[in-house]
């Protein structure tokens, strides 16, 4: 070994050549083995490929046969579908003809019914139109009569009294107002409201209707023409007429203590009342100097409602003693009611105790019956 090492040290080229030869032999052996493995793998792959090809060919044959069968079935189905389509077409045509006949029949029936109803409605509307024309004629006659009423002083006053009476009747009870009340001497006010006062004597609130129609009509005509000077003159004339009517009410109907220290002047037309309210300071002057309150239909209704509420409050105050007596009686009866409730409670408690005793005896009897029948008593 030492000699070999010495030789190798002396001849390194020879050693290198020998090593190269050994390595080459090893590589050749490894290459041969690798080649053998590759050939073996290629043979296995080739065999698998042949098997796969055979299976694919078999599958293709099966698929071809299936496609042929499917083509035949599709041919049969196509023939059946064509027959079905033809039958369906004939059926649809028949049904459509039937539906067309049915629709035509119903449409004809509905059309005839609708036309008949429309003719009836038109006939009724024509009758309504004829009635409306008759009512319009009656209304025109009524307007003519109303115009005659407004042009007549006595009739105009009667119309104002009728409207005032309707408002009083709608709001107050019959015992809360009187008509044509004699205030003093021959002075009789149209209506007077009975105000709460002493039991032996009533205090009246005079209510009188006024309608200065001539002055108001001249003011309306002047306003329509647009003549400002004429409007001012007519407005001043209307204001003087209203003040004069209020003065008559003050002098004739305000007589304390039989009456209140003020009275109500009723203007039966809202537009007339609005025109009076437009006069600067007119209503305040009437209230301050003449103790007369001016009211239109709406404001008089509000005033009457307020008075009605006051009457109810006074009535409640007068009956306060009766209410206290009633409450005392109720308190006594309630005490008796409490005693009756206590007695009933005692009786109910006794009845409950009796029911408990009956329940105990019932369970005892059930146990005896079960023992006689041989059943097991779980509650014992």
C-alpha positions as a Markdown table, in Angstrom:
| # | Residue | x | y | z |
|---|---|---|---|---|
| 1 | Unk | 0.0 | 0.0 | 0.0 |
| 2 | Unk | 2.8 | 2.3 | 0.9 |
| 3 | Unk | 4.4 | 1.4 | -2.4 |
| 4 | Unk | 1.2 | 2.3 | -4.2 |
| 5 | Unk | 1.0 | 5.6 | -2.5 |
| 6 | Unk | 4.6 | 6.3 | -3.3 |
| 7 | Unk | 4.0 | 5.4 | -6.9 |
| 8 | Unk | 1.0 | 7.6 | -7.0 |
| 9 | Unk | 3.0 | 10.5 | -5.7 |
| 10 | Unk | 5.6 | 9.9 | -8.3 |
| 11 | Unk | 3.2 | 9.4 | -11.2 |
| 12 | Unk | 0.0 | 11.5 | -10.6 |
| 13 | Unk | -1.0 | 11.5 | -14.3 |
| 14 | Unk | -1.3 | 7.7 | -14.2 |
| 15 | Unk | -3.5 | 7.9 | -11.2 |
| 16 | Unk | -5.7 | 10.5 | -12.9 |
| 17 | Unk | -6.1 | 8.3 | -15.9 |
| 18 | Unk | -7.0 | 5.3 | -13.8 |
| 19 | Unk | -9.6 | 7.3 | -11.9 |
| 20 | Unk | -11.0 | 8.6 | -15.2 |
| 21 | Unk | -11.3 | 5.1 | -16.5 |
| 22 | Unk | -13.1 | 3.9 | -13.3 |
| 23 | Unk | -15.5 | 6.8 | -13.4 |
| 24 | Unk | -16.1 | 6.2 | -17.1 |
| 25 | Unk | -16.9 | 2.5 | -16.4 |
| 26 | Unk | -19.3 | 3.5 | -13.6 |
| 27 | Unk | -21.0 | 6.1 | -15.9 |
| 28 | Unk | -21.3 | 3.5 | -18.6 |
| 29 | Unk | -22.9 | 1.0 | -16.2 |
| 30 | Unk | -25.3 | 3.6 | -14.8 |
| 31 | Unk | -26.2 | 4.7 | -18.4 |
| 32 | Unk | -26.9 | 1.1 | -19.3 |
| 33 | Unk | -29.1 | 0.7 | -16.3 |
| 34 | Unk | -30.9 | 3.9 | -17.0 |
| 35 | Unk | -31.4 | 2.9 | -20.6 |
| 36 | Unk | -32.9 | -0.5 | -19.5 |
| 37 | Unk | -35.3 | 1.3 | -17.2 |
| 38 | Unk | -36.3 | 3.7 | -20.0 |
| 39 | Unk | -36.9 | 0.8 | -22.4 |
| 40 | Unk | -39.0 | -1.0 | -19.8 |
| 41 | Unk | -41.0 | 2.1 | -19.1 |
| 42 | Unk | -41.5 | 2.7 | -22.8 |
| 43 | Unk | -42.7 | -0.9 | -23.3 |
| 44 | Unk | -45.2 | -0.5 | -20.4 |
| 45 | Unk | -46.4 | 2.9 | -21.7 |
| 46 | Unk | -46.7 | 1.3 | -25.2 |
| 47 | Unk | -48.8 | -1.5 | -23.8 |
| 48 | Unk | -51.0 | 0.9 | -21.8 |
| 49 | Unk | -51.4 | 3.0 | -24.8 |
| 50 | Unk | -52.5 | 0.0 | -26.8 |
| 51 | Unk | -55.0 | -0.9 | -24.1 |
| 52 | Unk | -56.3 | 2.6 | -24.0 |
| 53 | Unk | -56.6 | 2.7 | -27.7 |
| 54 | Unk | -58.6 | -0.6 | -27.6 |
| 55 | Unk | -60.9 | 0.8 | -24.9 |
| 56 | Unk | -61.3 | 4.0 | -26.8 |
| 57 | Unk | -62.2 | 2.1 | -30.0 |
| 58 | Unk | -64.7 | 0.0 | -28.0 |
| 59 | Unk | -66.2 | 3.2 | -26.5 |
| 60 | Unk | -66.4 | 4.7 | -30.0 |
| 61 | Unk | -68.1 | 1.6 | -31.3 |
| 62 | Unk | -70.6 | 1.8 | -28.4 |
| 63 | Unk | -71.1 | 5.5 | -28.9 |
| 64 | Unk | -71.6 | 5.0 | -32.6 |
| 65 | Unk | -74.3 | 2.3 | -31.9 |
| 66 | Unk | -75.9 | 4.6 | -29.3 |
| 67 | Unk | -75.9 | 7.5 | -31.8 |
| 68 | Unk | -77.5 | 5.3 | -34.4 |
| 69 | Unk | -80.2 | 4.2 | -31.9 |
| 70 | Unk | -80.7 | 7.8 | -30.8 |
| 71 | Unk | -81.0 | 8.9 | -34.4 |
| 72 | Unk | -83.7 | 6.3 | -35.0 |
| 73 | Unk | -85.5 | 7.3 | -31.8 |
| 74 | Unk | -85.3 | 11.0 | -32.8 |
| 75 | Unk | -86.8 | 10.1 | -36.1 |
| 76 | Unk | -89.6 | 8.3 | -34.4 |
| 77 | Unk | -90.0 | 11.2 | -31.9 |
| 78 | Unk | -89.9 | 13.7 | -34.7 |
| 79 | Unk | -92.7 | 11.9 | -36.5 |
| 80 | Unk | -94.7 | 11.8 | -33.1 |
| 81 | Unk | -94.0 | 15.5 | -32.5 |
| 82 | Unk | -95.2 | 16.4 | -36.0 |
| 83 | Unk | -98.4 | 14.3 | -35.4 |
| 84 | Unk | -98.8 | 15.9 | -31.9 |
| 85 | Unk | -98.3 | 19.4 | -33.4 |
| 86 | Unk | -100.9 | 18.8 | -36.0 |
| 87 | Unk | -103.3 | 17.5 | -33.4 |
| 88 | Unk | -102.5 | 20.5 | -31.1 |
| 89 | Unk | -103.0 | 22.9 | -34.0 |
| 90 | Unk | -106.3 | 21.4 | -34.8 |
| 91 | Unk | -107.3 | 21.5 | -31.2 |
| 92 | Unk | -106.2 | 25.1 | -30.8 |
| 93 | Unk | -108.1 | 26.2 | -33.8 |
| 94 | Unk | -111.2 | 24.5 | -32.5 |
| 95 | Unk | -110.7 | 26.0 | -29.0 |
| 96 | Unk | -110.1 | 29.5 | -30.6 |
| 97 | Unk | -113.2 | 29.2 | -32.6 |
| 98 | Unk | -115.2 | 28.2 | -29.5 |
| 99 | Unk | -113.6 | 31.1 | -27.5 |
| 100 | Unk | -114.3 | 33.5 | -30.3 |
| 101 | Unk | -118.0 | 32.5 | -30.4 |
| 102 | Unk | -118.2 | 32.7 | -26.6 |
| 103 | Unk | -116.5 | 36.2 | -26.6 |
| 104 | Unk | -118.7 | 37.4 | -29.3 |
| 105 | Unk | -121.8 | 36.2 | -27.5 |
| 106 | Unk | -120.7 | 37.7 | -24.2 |
| 107 | Unk | -119.6 | 40.9 | -25.8 |
| 108 | Unk | -122.9 | 41.2 | -27.6 |
| 109 | Unk | -124.8 | 40.5 | -24.3 |
| 110 | Unk | -122.6 | 42.9 | -22.3 |
| 111 | Unk | -122.9 | 45.6 | -25.0 |
| 112 | Unk | -126.6 | 45.3 | -25.1 |
| 113 | Unk | -126.8 | 45.4 | -21.3 |
| 114 | Unk | -124.4 | 48.4 | -21.1 |
| 115 | Unk | -126.3 | 50.2 | -23.8 |
| 116 | Unk | -129.5 | 49.6 | -22.0 |
| 117 | Unk | -128.0 | 50.8 | -18.7 |
| 118 | Unk | -126.6 | 53.8 | -20.5 |
| 119 | Unk | -129.9 | 54.7 | -22.0 |
| 120 | Unk | -131.5 | 54.3 | -18.6 |
| 121 | Unk | -128.9 | 56.6 | -17.0 |
| 122 | Unk | -129.3 | 59.1 | -19.8 |
| 123 | Unk | -133.1 | 59.0 | -19.4 |
| 124 | Unk | -132.7 | 59.5 | -15.6 |
| 125 | Unk | -130.3 | 62.4 | -16.2 |
| 126 | Unk | -132.7 | 63.9 | -18.7 |
| 127 | Unk | -135.4 | 63.6 | -16.1 |
| 128 | Unk | -133.0 | 65.2 | -13.6 |
| 129 | Unk | -132.3 | 68.0 | -16.0 |
| 130 | Unk | -136.0 | 68.6 | -16.5 |
| 131 | Unk | -136.5 | 68.6 | -12.8 |
| 132 | Unk | -133.5 | 70.9 | -12.4 |
| 133 | Unk | -135.0 | 73.2 | -15.0 |
| 134 | Unk | -138.3 | 73.2 | -13.1 |
| 135 | Unk | -136.3 | 73.9 | -9.8 |
| 136 | Unk | -134.5 | 76.7 | -11.5 |
| 137 | Unk | -137.8 | 78.2 | -12.6 |
| 138 | Unk | -139.0 | 77.8 | -9.0 |
| 139 | Unk | -135.7 | 79.3 | -7.8 |
| 140 | Unk | -136.1 | 82.2 | -10.2 |
| 141 | Unk | -139.6 | 82.8 | -8.9 |
| 142 | Unk | -138.3 | 82.5 | -5.4 |
| 143 | Unk | -135.5 | 85.0 | -6.1 |
| 144 | Unk | -138.1 | 87.3 | -7.6 |
| 145 | Unk | -140.2 | 86.9 | -4.5 |
| 146 | Unk | -137.1 | 87.5 | -2.3 |
| 147 | Unk | -136.4 | 90.6 | -4.3 |
| 148 | Unk | -139.9 | 91.8 | -3.6 |
| 149 | Unk | -139.4 | 91.0 | 0.1 |
| 150 | Unk | -136.1 | 93.0 | 0.2 |
| 151 | Unk | -137.8 | 95.9 | -1.6 |
| 152 | Unk | -140.6 | 95.9 | 1.0 |
| 153 | Unk | -139.7 | 97.3 | 4.4 |
| 154 | Unk | -142.1 | 95.3 | 6.5 |
| 155 | Unk | -141.4 | 92.1 | 4.7 |
| 156 | Unk | -137.7 | 92.7 | 4.9 |
| 157 | Unk | -138.0 | 93.1 | 8.7 |
| 158 | Unk | -140.0 | 89.9 | 8.9 |
| 159 | Unk | -137.3 | 88.0 | 7.0 |
| 160 | Unk | -134.7 | 89.3 | 9.5 |
| 161 | Unk | -136.9 | 88.2 | 12.4 |
| 162 | Unk | -137.3 | 84.7 | 10.8 |
| 163 | Unk | -133.5 | 84.3 | 10.5 |
| 164 | Unk | -133.0 | 85.6 | 14.1 |
| 165 | Unk | -135.7 | 83.2 | 15.4 |
| 166 | Unk | -134.0 | 80.3 | 13.6 |
| 167 | Unk | -130.6 | 81.0 | 15.2 |
| 168 | Unk | -132.2 | 81.3 | 18.6 |
| 169 | Unk | -134.2 | 78.1 | 18.2 |
| 170 | Unk | -131.2 | 76.2 | 17.0 |
| 171 | Unk | -128.9 | 77.3 | 19.9 |
| 172 | Unk | -131.0 | 78.0 | 23.0 |
| 173 | Unk | -133.7 | 76.1 | 24.8 |
| 174 | Unk | -137.3 | 77.5 | 24.5 |
| 175 | Unk | -137.2 | 78.6 | 28.2 |
| 176 | Unk | -134.0 | 80.6 | 27.6 |
| 177 | Unk | -135.5 | 83.3 | 25.3 |
| 178 | Unk | -138.9 | 85.0 | 24.6 |
| 179 | Unk | -140.4 | 86.7 | 21.6 |
| 180 | Unk | -142.1 | 90.1 | 21.4 |
| 181 | Unk | -141.2 | 91.0 | 25.0 |
| 182 | Unk | -142.8 | 94.1 | 26.4 |
| 183 | Unk | -140.0 | 96.2 | 27.8 |
| 184 | Unk | -141.7 | 99.4 | 28.7 |
| 185 | Unk | -145.0 | 100.9 | 27.7 |
| 186 | Unk | -145.7 | 99.9 | 24.1 |
| 187 | Unk | -142.1 | 99.1 | 23.3 |
| 188 | Unk | -141.8 | 95.4 | 22.3 |
| 189 | Unk | -138.5 | 93.9 | 21.3 |
| 190 | Unk | -138.4 | 91.1 | 18.7 |
| 191 | Unk | -136.6 | 88.7 | 21.0 |
| 192 | Unk | -135.1 | 88.8 | 24.4 |
| 193 | Unk | -132.8 | 86.3 | 26.0 |
| 194 | Unk | -133.5 | 85.4 | 29.7 |
| 195 | Unk | -130.4 | 86.0 | 31.6 |
| 196 | Unk | -129.7 | 84.4 | 35.0 |
| 197 | Unk | -130.9 | 86.7 | 37.8 |
| 198 | Unk | -133.1 | 86.7 | 40.8 |
| 199 | Unk | -135.5 | 83.8 | 41.0 |
| 200 | Unk | -138.6 | 86.0 | 41.2 |
| 201 | Unk | -137.8 | 88.2 | 38.2 |
| 202 | Unk | -136.0 | 87.6 | 34.9 |
| 203 | Unk | -133.4 | 89.9 | 33.3 |
| 204 | Unk | -133.7 | 90.2 | 29.6 |
| 205 | Unk | -131.0 | 90.7 | 26.9 |
| 206 | Unk | -132.8 | 92.5 | 24.0 |
| 207 | Unk | -131.9 | 91.2 | 20.5 |
| 208 | Unk | -133.4 | 93.2 | 17.5 |
| 209 | Unk | -132.8 | 92.6 | 13.8 |
| 210 | Unk | -132.1 | 95.6 | 11.5 |
| 211 | Unk | -131.6 | 95.6 | 7.7 |
| 212 | Unk | -130.9 | 99.1 | 6.2 |
| 213 | Unk | -131.2 | 97.6 | 2.7 |
| 214 | Unk | -131.6 | 100.8 | 0.7 |
| 215 | Unk | -128.4 | 102.4 | 1.9 |
| 216 | Unk | -126.5 | 99.1 | 1.6 |
| 217 | Unk | -127.8 | 98.5 | -2.0 |
| 218 | Unk | -126.7 | 102.0 | -3.0 |
| 219 | Unk | -123.2 | 101.3 | -1.6 |
| 220 | Unk | -123.0 | 98.0 | -3.5 |
| 221 | Unk | -124.0 | 99.7 | -6.8 |
| 222 | Unk | -121.5 | 102.5 | -6.2 |
| 223 | Unk | -118.7 | 100.0 | -5.5 |
| 224 | Unk | -119.5 | 98.1 | -8.7 |
| 225 | Unk | -119.3 | 101.4 | -10.8 |
| 226 | Unk | -116.0 | 102.3 | -9.2 |
| 227 | Unk | -116.9 | 105.9 | -8.4 |
| 228 | Unk | -114.9 | 106.6 | -5.2 |
| 229 | Unk | -116.8 | 109.8 | -4.3 |
| 230 | Unk | -120.1 | 108.0 | -4.6 |
| 231 | Unk | -118.7 | 105.1 | -2.6 |
| 232 | Unk | -117.7 | 107.4 | 0.3 |
| 233 | Unk | -121.1 | 109.1 | 0.3 |
| 234 | Unk | -123.0 | 105.8 | 0.3 |
| 235 | Unk | -120.7 | 104.4 | 3.0 |
| 236 | Unk | -121.3 | 107.5 | 5.2 |
| 237 | Unk | -125.1 | 107.2 | 4.6 |
| 238 | Unk | -124.9 | 103.5 | 5.6 |
| 239 | Unk | -123.0 | 104.4 | 8.7 |
| 240 | Unk | -125.5 | 107.0 | 9.7 |
| 241 | Unk | -128.4 | 104.5 | 9.1 |
| 242 | Unk | -126.7 | 101.9 | 11.3 |
| 243 | Unk | -126.1 | 104.5 | 14.1 |
| 244 | Unk | -129.7 | 105.6 | 13.9 |
| 245 | Unk | -131.0 | 102.0 | 14.2 |
| 246 | Unk | -128.7 | 101.4 | 17.2 |
| 247 | Unk | -129.9 | 104.6 | 18.8 |
| 248 | Unk | -133.5 | 103.4 | 18.5 |
| 249 | Unk | -132.6 | 100.1 | 20.1 |
| 250 | Unk | -130.8 | 102.0 | 22.9 |
| 251 | Unk | -133.7 | 104.3 | 23.6 |
| 252 | Unk | -136.5 | 101.7 | 23.3 |
| 253 | Unk | -135.1 | 98.5 | 24.7 |
| 254 | Unk | -132.2 | 99.1 | 27.2 |
| 255 | Unk | -134.1 | 99.6 | 30.4 |
| 256 | Unk | -132.2 | 98.3 | 33.4 |
| 257 | Unk | -132.9 | 96.5 | 35.8 |
| 258 | Unk | -135.5 | 94.8 | 33.7 |
| 259 | Unk | -133.0 | 94.4 | 30.9 |
| 260 | Unk | -129.3 | 94.2 | 30.7 |
| 261 | Unk | -127.3 | 97.5 | 30.2 |
| 262 | Unk | -126.6 | 96.5 | 26.6 |
| 263 | Unk | -128.5 | 95.1 | 23.7 |
| 264 | Unk | -127.7 | 93.2 | 20.5 |
| 265 | Unk | -128.4 | 94.5 | 17.0 |
| 266 | Unk | -128.6 | 91.6 | 14.5 |
| 267 | Unk | -127.7 | 92.2 | 10.9 |
| 268 | Unk | -129.1 | 89.2 | 9.0 |
| 269 | Unk | -126.7 | 89.4 | 6.0 |
| 270 | Unk | -123.0 | 88.5 | 6.4 |
| 271 | Unk | -121.9 | 91.0 | 3.7 |
| 272 | Unk | -123.8 | 93.8 | 5.4 |
| 273 | Unk | -122.2 | 92.9 | 8.7 |
| 274 | Unk | -118.8 | 92.8 | 7.1 |
| 275 | Unk | -119.4 | 96.2 | 5.5 |
| 276 | Unk | -120.3 | 97.7 | 8.9 |
| 277 | Unk | -117.2 | 96.1 | 10.5 |
| 278 | Unk | -115.1 | 97.8 | 7.8 |
| 279 | Unk | -116.2 | 101.2 | 9.0 |
| 280 | Unk | -113.3 | 102.5 | 11.2 |
| 281 | Unk | -114.4 | 102.8 | 14.9 |
| 282 | Unk | -118.1 | 102.3 | 14.1 |
| 283 | Unk | -118.7 | 99.2 | 16.2 |
| 284 | Unk | -116.6 | 100.6 | 19.1 |
| 285 | Unk | -118.7 | 103.8 | 19.0 |
| 286 | Unk | -121.9 | 101.8 | 19.1 |
| 287 | Unk | -120.7 | 99.8 | 22.1 |
| 288 | Unk | -119.2 | 102.7 | 24.0 |
| 289 | Unk | -121.9 | 105.4 | 23.4 |
| 290 | Unk | -125.1 | 103.4 | 22.8 |
| 291 | Unk | -124.3 | 100.1 | 24.5 |
| 292 | Unk | -125.3 | 98.2 | 21.4 |
| 293 | Unk | -123.3 | 95.1 | 20.2 |
| 294 | Unk | -123.4 | 94.5 | 16.4 |
| 295 | Unk | -123.6 | 90.9 | 15.3 |
| 296 | Unk | -123.9 | 89.1 | 12.0 |
| 297 | Unk | -125.3 | 85.5 | 11.6 |
| 298 | Unk | -121.9 | 83.8 | 12.4 |
| 299 | Unk | -121.0 | 86.1 | 15.3 |
| 300 | Unk | -124.5 | 85.9 | 16.8 |
| 301 | Unk | -124.2 | 82.1 | 16.7 |
| 302 | Unk | -120.9 | 82.3 | 18.6 |
| 303 | Unk | -122.4 | 84.7 | 21.1 |
| 304 | Unk | -125.4 | 82.4 | 21.7 |
| 305 | Unk | -123.1 | 79.4 | 22.2 |
| 306 | Unk | -121.1 | 81.3 | 24.8 |
| 307 | Unk | -124.3 | 82.3 | 26.6 |
| 308 | Unk | -125.5 | 78.7 | 26.5 |
| 309 | Unk | -122.2 | 77.6 | 28.2 |
| 310 | Unk | -122.7 | 80.3 | 30.8 |
| 311 | Unk | -126.3 | 79.1 | 31.4 |
| 312 | Unk | -125.0 | 75.6 | 32.0 |
| 313 | Unk | -122.4 | 76.8 | 34.4 |
| 314 | Unk | -125.0 | 78.8 | 36.4 |
| 315 | Unk | -127.3 | 75.8 | 36.4 |
| 316 | Unk | -124.5 | 73.6 | 37.8 |
| 317 | Unk | -123.7 | 76.2 | 40.5 |
| 318 | Unk | -127.4 | 76.3 | 41.5 |
| 319 | Unk | -127.5 | 72.5 | 41.8 |
| 320 | Unk | -124.3 | 72.2 | 43.8 |
| 321 | Unk | -126.3 | 71.6 | 47.0 |
| 322 | Unk | -128.3 | 68.8 | 45.3 |
| 323 | Unk | -125.0 | 67.3 | 44.1 |
| 324 | Unk | -123.6 | 67.3 | 47.7 |
| 325 | Unk | -126.8 | 65.6 | 49.0 |
| 326 | Unk | -126.5 | 63.0 | 46.3 |
| 327 | Unk | -122.9 | 62.4 | 47.1 |
| 328 | Unk | -123.8 | 62.0 | 50.8 |
| 329 | Unk | -126.4 | 59.4 | 49.9 |
| 330 | Unk | -124.0 | 57.7 | 47.6 |
| 331 | Unk | -121.4 | 57.6 | 50.5 |
| 332 | Unk | -124.0 | 56.0 | 52.8 |
| 333 | Unk | -125.0 | 53.5 | 50.2 |
| 334 | Unk | -121.3 | 52.7 | 49.5 |
| 335 | Unk | -120.7 | 52.0 | 53.2 |
| 336 | Unk | -123.7 | 49.6 | 53.2 |
| 337 | Unk | -122.2 | 48.1 | 50.0 |
| 338 | Unk | -118.9 | 47.5 | 51.8 |
| 339 | Unk | -120.7 | 45.7 | 54.6 |
| 340 | Unk | -122.5 | 43.5 | 52.1 |
| 341 | Unk | -119.2 | 42.8 | 50.4 |
| 342 | Unk | -117.7 | 41.7 | 53.8 |
| 343 | Unk | -120.6 | 39.4 | 54.5 |
| 344 | Unk | -120.4 | 37.9 | 51.0 |
| 345 | Unk | -116.6 | 37.4 | 51.5 |
| 346 | Unk | -117.2 | 35.6 | 54.8 |
| 347 | Unk | -119.8 | 33.4 | 53.2 |
| 348 | Unk | -117.5 | 32.7 | 50.3 |
| 349 | Unk | -114.6 | 31.8 | 52.6 |
| 350 | Unk | -117.0 | 29.4 | 54.5 |
| 351 | Unk | -118.0 | 27.8 | 51.2 |
| 352 | Unk | -114.4 | 27.4 | 50.2 |
| 353 | Unk | -113.7 | 25.6 | 53.5 |
| 354 | Unk | -116.7 | 23.4 | 52.9 |
| 355 | Unk | -115.4 | 22.6 | 49.4 |
| 356 | Unk | -111.9 | 21.7 | 50.8 |
| 357 | Unk | -113.6 | 19.3 | 53.2 |
| 358 | Unk | -115.6 | 17.8 | 50.4 |
| 359 | Unk | -112.4 | 17.4 | 48.4 |
| 360 | Unk | -110.6 | 15.6 | 51.3 |
| 361 | Unk | -113.6 | 13.3 | 51.7 |
| 362 | Unk | -113.6 | 12.7 | 47.9 |
| 363 | Unk | -110.0 | 11.6 | 47.9 |
| 364 | Unk | -110.5 | 9.3 | 50.9 |
| 365 | Unk | -113.5 | 7.7 | 49.1 |
| 366 | Unk | -111.4 | 7.3 | 46.0 |
| 367 | Unk | -108.6 | 5.6 | 47.9 |
| 368 | Unk | -111.1 | 3.2 | 49.5 |
| 369 | Unk | -112.6 | 2.4 | 46.1 |
| 370 | Unk | -109.1 | 1.7 | 44.6 |
| 371 | Unk | -108.2 | -0.5 | 47.5 |
| 372 | Unk | -111.4 | -2.5 | 47.0 |
| 373 | Unk | -110.7 | -2.9 | 43.3 |
| 374 | Unk | -107.1 | -4.0 | 43.9 |
| 375 | Unk | -105.4 | -0.9 | 42.4 |
| 376 | Unk | -102.3 | 0.6 | 43.9 |
| 377 | Unk | -102.8 | 3.8 | 45.7 |
| 378 | Unk | -99.9 | 6.1 | 44.7 |
| 379 | Unk | -101.1 | 9.0 | 47.0 |
| 380 | Unk | -101.3 | 7.0 | 50.2 |
